[in-house]
Amino acid sequence: MKLGVIGLGRMGGNISLRLMKHGHECVVFDHSEKAIDGIVGQGAAKSDGLEDMIRQLPSPRVVWVMLPAGHITEETVQALGGMMQKGDIIIDGGNTMYKDDIRRAKVLREKGVVYIDVGTSGGIWGLQRGYCMMIGGDEEAVKHIDPILSALAPGEGNIDKTPHREGRNPTSEQGYLHCGPAGAGHFVKMVHNGIEYAIMQAYAEGFDVLKNKNGHELAEDERFDLHMGDIAEMWRRGSVISSWLLDLTAQALATDENLEKFSGDVSDSGEGRWTIDAAVEEAVPVPVLAASLFARFRSRQQHTYGEKMLSAMRFGFGGHVEGSGR
């Protein structure tokens, strides 16, 4: 399939490369000429702007927008909607607020243009590992872009099959799922990120307790000089709390036991806040998710070892560089 990709940052560039690796053709655009040249040098076709991209694509046109949530994505989707024709498809693969998806889909539907939201998880490792994708939008349009989705997805890999799944959607075993109408994909991704905050916070707090077991305020015979990197490595192997986030933690600790290059100033990218907002609207209690978000707010005032660990994990999966500790 030939499609356009707008936004060639940490994830957009790798999405283009993974698609081309699986035989798809990408026409790319970014405001950075350096970013464009880097992907064009590996086989993509260059476009000089949105109109030029549209001209190069066959009908029905498919354009994947991979930009930061907010004004730049809104502006790009609106511009594309004015250029595209009936049956064309706009995919927003960023971290858009799901209510914006619902609104956009309604507006574009009046023009005959289809809008699909794809919550995309995989960070900077997606090129090698593939991307877990949570999809919202028209069912027929989602089926049309399935070759793109299946190419980007991680596939079954070596993960054991879950028993008793007969008759369920098989794509979920490949790492992607059509979750429902417009907005459903980004809603599921939003909650996914809220959970991610809480899991990361649990690791951070646990390692903080371990690290401080050698504190001077403790009785001397109760002090343990524990090695964080070795504990993380041990837990990776057979422990019930093993995970990819723990893998990334172990990688960070292997070379920097005290996490000195991390500031502990931990950002939040929006989805955690939106998850709490949704919980309030639904009257669902989420004390753990809320606490993990508030811990990030507090991290910008003073820093603990646990917060440096949060920074290390965010750098590990997403390449996020935070604060002044680097």
Secondary structure, 3 states (H helix, E strand, C coil): CEEEEECCCCCHHHHHHHHHHCCCEEEEECCCHHHHHHHHCCCCEECCCHHHHHHHCCCCCEEEECCCCCHHHHHHHHHHHHHCCCCCEEEECCCCCHHHHHHHHHHHHHHCCEEEEEEEECHHHHHHHCCEEEEECCHHHHHHCHHHHHHHCCCCCCCCCCCCCCCCCHHHHHCEEEEECCCHHHHHHHHHHHHHHHHHHHHHHHHHHHHHHHCCCCCHHHCCCCCHHHHHHHHHCCCCCCCHHHHHHHHHHHHCCCCCCCCCCCCCCCHHHHHHHHHHHHCCCCHHHHHHHHHHHHHCCCCCHHHHHHHHHHHHHHCCCCCCCC
